[in-house]
Amino acid sequence: MVFCQLVQREVLLRQLMAVILSMLRMNFSHKLLYYMKKKLRTLTPK
């Protein structure tokens, strides 16, 4: 019974980590996209 609970907790932790990582990755890529757009705008001559 205790082992089962431990396994469930492990699975929950892994899912939580995956969610957090994906959120961070999304946020990072969004910032990167924004930065790249900004950079491109500054690079292109007016």
mmCIF file of the N, C-alpha and C atoms, coordinates in Angstrom:
data_MODEL
# 
_entry.id   MODEL 
# 
loop_
_atom_site.group_PDB 
_atom_site.id 
_atom_site.type_symbol 
_atom_site.label_atom_id 
_atom_site.label_alt_id 
_atom_site.label_comp_id 
_atom_site.label_asym_id 
_atom_site.label_entity_id 
_atom_site.label_seq_id 
_atom_site.pdbx_PDB_ins_code 
_atom_site.Cartn_x 
_atom_site.Cartn_y 
_atom_site.Cartn_z 
_atom_site.occupancy 
_atom_site.B_iso_or_equiv 
_atom_site.pdbx_formal_charge 
_atom_site.auth_seq_id 
_atom_site.auth_comp_id 
_atom_site.auth_asym_id 
_atom_site.auth_atom_id 
_atom_site.pdbx_PDB_model_num 
ATOM 1   N N  . MET A 1 1  ? 0.837  -1.205 0.000   1.00 0.00 ? 1  MET A N  1 
ATOM 2   C CA . MET A 1 1  ? 0.000  0.000  0.000   1.00 0.00 ? 1  MET A CA 1 
ATOM 3   C C  . MET A 1 1  ? 0.874  1.259  0.000   1.00 0.00 ? 1  MET A C  1 
ATOM 4   N N  . VAL A 1 2  ? 1.864  1.270  0.881   1.00 0.00 ? 2  VAL A N  1 
ATOM 5   C CA . VAL A 1 2  ? 2.764  2.430  0.965   1.00 0.00 ? 2  VAL A CA 1 
ATOM 6   C C  . VAL A 1 2  ? 3.538  2.589  -0.337  1.00 0.00 ? 2  VAL A C  1 
ATOM 7   N N  . PHE A 1 3  ? 3.973  1.449  -0.892  1.00 0.00 ? 3  PHE A N  1 
ATOM 8   C CA . PHE A 1 3  ? 4.726  1.458  -2.149  1.00 0.00 ? 3  PHE A CA 1 
ATOM 9   C C  . PHE A 1 3  ? 3.882  2.070  -3.263  1.00 0.00 ? 3  PHE A C  1 
ATOM 10  N N  . CYS A 1 4  ? 2.612  1.703  -3.294  1.00 0.00 ? 4  CYS A N  1 
ATOM 11  C CA . CYS A 1 4  ? 1.683  2.219  -4.303  1.00 0.00 ? 4  CYS A CA 1 
ATOM 12  C C  . CYS A 1 4  ? 1.573  3.742  -4.181  1.00 0.00 ? 4  CYS A C  1 
ATOM 13  N N  . GLN A 1 5  ? 1.458  4.212  -2.957  1.00 0.00 ? 5  GLN A N  1 
ATOM 14  C CA . GLN A 1 5  ? 1.357  5.656  -2.717  1.00 0.00 ? 5  GLN A CA 1 
ATOM 15  C C  . GLN A 1 5  ? 2.628  6.369  -3.168  1.00 0.00 ? 5  GLN A C  1 
ATOM 16  N N  . LEU A 1 6  ? 3.773  5.746  -2.893  1.00 0.00 ? 6  LEU A N  1 
ATOM 17  C CA . LEU A 1 6  ? 5.050  6.328  -3.297  1.00 0.00 ? 6  LEU A CA 1 
ATOM 18  C C  . LEU A 1 6  ? 5.128  6.448  -4.807  1.00 0.00 ? 6  LEU A C  1 
ATOM 19  N N  . VAL A 1 7  ? 4.705  5.398  -5.495  1.00 0.00 ? 7  VAL A N  1 
ATOM 20  C CA . VAL A 1 7  ? 4.723  5.393  -6.959  1.00 0.00 ? 7  VAL A CA 1 
ATOM 21  C C  . VAL A 1 7  ? 3.812  6.492  -7.499  1.00 0.00 ? 7  VAL A C  1 
ATOM 22  N N  . GLN A 1 8  ? 2.632  6.611  -6.909  1.00 0.00 ? 8  GLN A N  1 
ATOM 23  C CA . GLN A 1 8  ? 1.684  7.647  -7.331  1.00 0.00 ? 8  GLN A CA 1 
ATOM 24  C C  . GLN A 1 8  ? 2.288  9.038  -7.140  1.00 0.00 ? 8  GLN A C  1 
ATOM 25  N N  . ARG A 1 9  ? 2.952  9.226  -6.009  1.00 0.00 ? 9  ARG A N  1 
ATOM 26  C CA . ARG A 1 9  ? 3.579  10.514 -5.712  1.00 0.00 ? 9  ARG A CA 1 
ATOM 27  C C  . ARG A 1 9  ? 4.667  10.814 -6.738  1.00 0.00 ? 9  ARG A C  1 
ATOM 28  N N  . GLU A 1 10 ? 5.448  9.793  -7.060  1.00 0.00 ? 10 GLU A N  1 
ATOM 29  C CA . GLU A 1 10 ? 6.519  9.928  -8.048  1.00 0.00 ? 10 GLU A CA 1 
ATOM 30  C C  . GLU A 1 10 ? 5.947  10.348 -9.397  1.00 0.00 ? 10 GLU A C  1 
ATOM 31  N N  . VAL A 1 11 ? 4.865  9.680  -9.782  1.00 0.00 ? 11 VAL A N  1 
ATOM 32  C CA . VAL A 1 11 ? 4.211  9.993  -11.059 1.00 0.00 ? 11 VAL A CA 1 
ATOM 33  C C  . VAL A 1 11 ? 3.692  11.430 -11.050 1.00 0.00 ? 11 VAL A C  1 
ATOM 34  N N  . LEU A 1 12 ? 3.069  11.815 -9.945  1.00 0.00 ? 12 LEU A N  1 
ATOM 35  C CA . LEU A 1 12 ? 2.543  13.178 -9.818  1.00 0.00 ? 12 LEU A CA 1 
ATOM 36  C C  . LEU A 1 12 ? 3.663  14.204 -9.922  1.00 0.00 ? 12 LEU A C  1 
ATOM 37  N N  . LEU A 1 13 ? 4.770  13.931 -9.233  1.00 0.00 ? 13 LEU A N  1 
ATOM 38  C CA . LEU A 1 13 ? 5.911  14.841 -9.269  1.00 0.00 ? 13 LEU A CA 1 
ATOM 39  C C  . LEU A 1 13 ? 6.453  14.977 -10.684 1.00 0.00 ? 13 LEU A C  1 
ATOM 40  N N  . ARG A 1 14 ? 6.545  13.842 -11.385 1.00 0.00 ? 14 ARG A N  1 
ATOM 41  C CA . ARG A 1 14 ? 7.063  13.874 -12.761 1.00 0.00 ? 14 ARG A CA 1 
ATOM 42  C C  . ARG A 1 14 ? 6.147  14.669 -13.674 1.00 0.00 ? 14 ARG A C  1 
ATOM 43  N N  . GLN A 1 15 ? 4.837  14.477 -13.498 1.00 0.00 ? 15 GLN A N  1 
ATOM 44  C CA . GLN A 1 15 ? 3.865  15.222 -14.309 1.00 0.00 ? 15 GLN A CA 1 
ATOM 45  C C  . GLN A 1 15 ? 3.981  16.715 -14.029 1.00 0.00 ? 15 GLN A C  1 
ATOM 46  N N  . LEU A 1 16 ? 4.104  17.052 -12.754 1.00 0.00 ? 16 LEU A N  1 
ATOM 47  C CA . LEU A 1 16 ? 4.238  18.443 -12.341 1.00 0.00 ? 16 LEU A CA 1 
ATOM 48  C C  . LEU A 1 16 ? 5.493  19.063 -12.953 1.00 0.00 ? 16 LEU A C  1 
ATOM 49  N N  . MET A 1 17 ? 6.608  18.336 -12.880 1.00 0.00 ? 17 MET A N  1 
ATOM 50  C CA . MET A 1 17 ? 7.861  18.799 -13.454 1.00 0.00 ? 17 MET A CA 1 
ATOM 51  C C  . MET A 1 17 ? 7.720  19.024 -14.949 1.00 0.00 ? 17 MET A C  1 
ATOM 52  N N  . ALA A 1 18 ? 7.065  18.080 -15.620 1.00 0.00 ? 18 ALA A N  1 
ATOM 53  C CA . ALA A 1 18 ? 6.867  18.176 -17.068 1.00 0.00 ? 18 ALA A CA 1 
ATOM 54  C C  . ALA A 1 18 ? 6.053  19.422 -17.416 1.00 0.00 ? 18 ALA A C  1 
ATOM 55  N N  . VAL A 1 19 ? 5.005  19.657 -16.635 1.00 0.00 ? 19 VAL A N  1 
ATOM 56  C CA . VAL A 1 19 ? 4.150  20.831 -16.865 1.00 0.00 ? 19 VAL A CA 1 
ATOM 57  C C  . VAL A 1 19 ? 4.947  22.117 -16.671 1.00 0.00 ? 19 VAL A C  1 
ATOM 58  N N  . ILE A 1 20 ? 5.702  22.176 -15.577 1.00 0.00 ? 20 ILE A N  1 
ATOM 59  C CA . ILE A 1 20 ? 6.507  23.367 -15.277 1.00 0.00 ? 20 ILE A CA 1 
ATOM 60  C C  . ILE A 1 20 ? 7.542  23.598 -16.371 1.00 0.00 ? 20 ILE A C  1 
ATOM 61  N N  . LEU A 1 21 ? 8.198  22.513 -16.795 1.00 0.00 ? 21 LEU A N  1 
ATOM 62  C CA . LEU A 1 21 ? 9.209  22.621 -17.844 1.00 0.00 ? 21 LEU A CA 1 
ATOM 63  C C  . LEU A 1 21 ? 8.609  23.127 -19.141 1.00 0.00 ? 21 LEU A C  1 
ATOM 64  N N  . SER A 1 22 ? 7.458  22.569 -19.511 1.00 0.00 ? 22 SER A N  1 
ATOM 65  C CA . SER A 1 22 ? 6.812  22.988 -20.759 1.00 0.00 ? 22 SER A CA 1 
ATOM 66  C C  . SER A 1 22 ? 6.399  24.458 -20.679 1.00 0.00 ? 22 SER A C  1 
ATOM 67  N N  . MET A 1 23 ? 5.911  24.867 -19.511 1.00 0.00 ? 23 MET A N  1 
ATOM 68  C CA . MET A 1 23 ? 5.524  26.265 -19.318 1.00 0.00 ? 23 MET A CA 1 
ATOM 69  C C  . MET A 1 23 ? 6.738  27.176 -19.448 1.00 0.00 ? 23 MET A C  1 
ATOM 70  N N  . LEU A 1 24 ? 7.838  26.769 -18.815 1.00 0.00 ? 24 LEU A N  1 
ATOM 71  C CA . LEU A 1 24 ? 9.065  27.554 -18.888 1.00 0.00 ? 24 LEU A CA 1 
ATOM 72  C C  . LEU A 1 24 ? 9.563  27.640 -20.322 1.00 0.00 ? 24 LEU A C  1 
ATOM 73  N N  . ARG A 1 25 ? 9.508  26.502 -21.025 1.00 0.00 ? 25 ARG A N  1 
ATOM 74  C CA . ARG A 1 25 ? 9.978  26.452 -22.405 1.00 0.00 ? 25 ARG A CA 1 
ATOM 75  C C  . ARG A 1 25 ? 9.131  27.372 -23.283 1.00 0.00 ? 25 ARG A C  1 
ATOM 76  N N  . MET A 1 26 ? 7.803  27.329 -23.059 1.00 0.00 ? 26 MET A N  1 
ATOM 77  C CA . MET A 1 26 ? 6.893  28.182 -23.818 1.00 0.00 ? 26 MET A CA 1 
ATOM 78  C C  . MET A 1 26 ? 7.211  29.647 -23.554 1.00 0.00 ? 26 MET A C  1 
ATOM 79  N N  . ASN A 1 27 ? 7.389  29.984 -22.289 1.00 0.00 ? 27 ASN A N  1 
ATOM 80  C CA . ASN A 1 27 ? 7.705  31.356 -21.892 1.00 0.00 ? 27 ASN A CA 1 
ATOM 81  C C  . ASN A 1 27 ? 9.025  31.797 -22.504 1.00 0.00 ? 27 ASN A C  1 
ATOM 82  N N  . PHE A 1 28 ? 10.026 30.909 -22.455 1.00 0.00 ? 28 PHE A N  1 
ATOM 83  C CA . PHE A 1 28 ? 11.349 31.211 -22.989 1.00 0.00 ? 28 PHE A CA 1 
ATOM 84  C C  . PHE A 1 28 ? 11.290 31.432 -24.491 1.00 0.00 ? 28 PHE A C  1 
ATOM 85  N N  . SER A 1 29 ? 10.596 30.538 -25.203 1.00 0.00 ? 29 SER A N  1 
ATOM 86  C CA . SER A 1 29 ? 10.500 30.651 -26.659 1.00 0.00 ? 29 SER A CA 1 
ATOM 87  C C  . SER A 1 29 ? 9.749  31.925 -27.035 1.00 0.00 ? 29 SER A C  1 
ATOM 88  N N  . HIS A 1 30 ? 8.745  32.278 -26.232 1.00 0.00 ? 30 HIS A N  1 
ATOM 89  C CA . HIS A 1 30 ? 7.981  33.500 -26.475 1.00 0.00 ? 30 HIS A CA 1 
ATOM 90  C C  . HIS A 1 30 ? 8.895  34.717 -26.340 1.00 0.00 ? 30 HIS A C  1 
ATOM 91  N N  . LYS A 1 31 ? 9.700  34.728 -25.287 1.00 0.00 ? 31 LYS A N  1 
ATOM 92  C CA . LYS A 1 31 ? 10.638 35.827 -25.068 1.00 0.00 ? 31 LYS A CA 1 
ATOM 93  C C  . LYS A 1 31 ? 11.669 35.877 -26.184 1.00 0.00 ? 31 LYS A C  1 
ATOM 94  N N  . LEU A 1 32 ? 12.145 34.698 -26.596 1.00 0.00 ? 32 LEU A N  1 
ATOM 95  C CA . LEU A 1 32 ? 13.135 34.611 -27.664 1.00 0.00 ? 32 LEU A CA 1 
ATOM 96  C C  . LEU A 1 32 ? 12.554 35.164 -28.960 1.00 0.00 ? 32 LEU A C  1 
ATOM 97  N N  . LEU A 1 33 ? 11.323 34.776 -29.271 1.00 0.00 ? 33 LEU A N  1 
ATOM 98  C CA . LEU A 1 33 ? 10.638 35.274 -30.472 1.00 0.00 ? 33 LEU A CA 1 
ATOM 99  C C  . LEU A 1 33 ? 10.530 36.795 -30.422 1.00 0.00 ? 33 LEU A C  1 
ATOM 100 N N  . TYR A 1 34 ? 10.108 37.306 -29.286 1.00 0.00 ? 34 TYR A N  1 
ATOM 101 C CA . TYR A 1 34 ? 9.961  38.753 -29.097 1.00 0.00 ? 34 TYR A CA 1 
ATOM 102 C C  . TYR A 1 34 ? 11.301 39.458 -29.298 1.00 0.00 ? 34 TYR A C  1 
ATOM 103 N N  . TYR A 1 35 ? 12.346 38.885 -28.710 1.00 0.00 ? 35 TYR A N  1 
ATOM 104 C CA . TYR A 1 35 ? 13.690 39.446 -28.816 1.00 0.00 ? 35 TYR A CA 1 
ATOM 105 C C  . TYR A 1 35 ? 14.164 39.444 -30.264 1.00 0.00 ? 35 TYR A C  1 
ATOM 106 N N  . MET A 1 36 ? 13.919 38.326 -30.964 1.00 0.00 ? 36 MET A N  1 
ATOM 107 C CA . MET A 1 36 ? 14.336 38.203 -32.359 1.00 0.00 ? 36 MET A CA 1 
ATOM 108 C C  . MET A 1 36 ? 13.614 39.231 -33.228 1.00 0.00 ? 36 MET A C  1 
ATOM 109 N N  . LYS A 1 37 ? 12.321 39.386 -32.995 1.00 0.00 ? 37 LYS A N  1 
ATOM 110 C CA . LYS A 1 37 ? 11.540 40.369 -33.756 1.00 0.00 ? 37 LYS A CA 1 
ATOM 111 C C  . LYS A 1 37 ? 12.089 41.775 -33.527 1.00 0.00 ? 37 LYS A C  1 
ATOM 112 N N  . LYS A 1 38 ? 12.383 42.067 -32.273 1.00 0.00 ? 38 LYS A N  1 
ATOM 113 C CA . LYS A 1 38 ? 12.930 43.366 -31.897 1.00 0.00 ? 38 LYS A CA 1 
ATOM 114 C C  . LYS A 1 38 ? 14.267 43.587 -32.605 1.00 0.00 ? 38 LYS A C  1 
ATOM 115 N N  . LYS A 1 39 ? 15.102 42.551 -32.574 1.00 0.00 ? 39 LYS A N  1 
ATOM 116 C CA . LYS A 1 39 ? 16.423 42.603 -33.187 1.00 0.00 ? 39 LYS A CA 1 
ATOM 117 C C  . LYS A 1 39 ? 16.293 42.837 -34.694 1.00 0.00 ? 39 LYS A C  1 
ATOM 118 N N  . LEU A 1 40 ? 15.385 42.095 -35.320 1.00 0.00 ? 40 LEU A N  1 
ATOM 119 C CA . LEU A 1 40 ? 15.167 42.236 -36.758 1.00 0.00 ? 40 LEU A CA 1 
ATOM 120 C C  . LEU A 1 40 ? 14.702 43.651 -37.092 1.00 0.00 ? 40 LEU A C  1 
ATOM 121 N N  . ARG A 1 41 ? 13.826 44.186 -36.270 1.00 0.00 ? 41 ARG A N  1 
ATOM 122 C CA . ARG A 1 41 ? 13.303 45.533 -36.490 1.00 0.00 ? 41 ARG A CA 1 
ATOM 123 C C  . ARG A 1 41 ? 14.426 46.566 -36.414 1.00 0.00 ? 41 ARG A C  1 
ATOM 124 N N  . THR A 1 42 ? 15.344 46.364 -35.469 1.00 0.00 ? 42 THR A N  1 
ATOM 125 C CA . THR A 1 42 ? 16.452 47.309 -35.310 1.00 0.00 ? 42 THR A CA 1 
ATOM 126 C C  . THR A 1 42 ? 17.477 47.126 -36.427 1.00 0.00 ? 42 THR A C  1 
ATOM 127 N N  . LEU A 1 43 ? 17.619 45.895 -36.924 1.00 0.00 ? 43 LEU A N  1 
ATOM 128 C CA . LEU A 1 43 ? 18.597 45.614 -37.976 1.00 0.00 ? 43 LEU A CA 1 
ATOM 129 C C  . LEU A 1 43 ? 18.156 46.165 -39.329 1.00 0.00 ? 43 LEU A C  1 
ATOM 130 N N  . THR A 1 44 ? 16.857 46.074 -39.622 1.00 0.00 ? 44 THR A N  1 
ATOM 131 C CA . THR A 1 44 ? 16.369 46.530 -40.931 1.00 0.00 ? 44 THR A CA 1 
ATOM 132 C C  . THR A 1 44 ? 16.434 48.052 -41.024 1.00 0.00 ? 44 THR A C  1 
ATOM 133 N N  . PRO A 1 45 ? 17.078 48.553 -42.081 1.00 0.00 ? 45 PRO A N  1 
ATOM 134 C CA . PRO A 1 45 ? 17.181 50.014 -42.261 1.00 0.00 ? 45 PRO A CA 1 
ATOM 135 C C  . PRO A 1 45 ? 15.839 50.645 -42.609 1.00 0.00 ? 45 PRO A C  1 
ATOM 136 N N  . LYS A 1 46 ? 15.597 51.824 -42.063 1.00 0.00 ? 46 LYS A N  1 
ATOM 137 C CA . LYS A 1 46 ? 14.301 52.482 -42.295 1.00 0.00 ? 46 LYS A CA 1 
ATOM 138 C C  . LYS A 1 46 ? 14.356 53.389 -43.519 1.00 0.00 ? 46 LYS A C  1 
# 
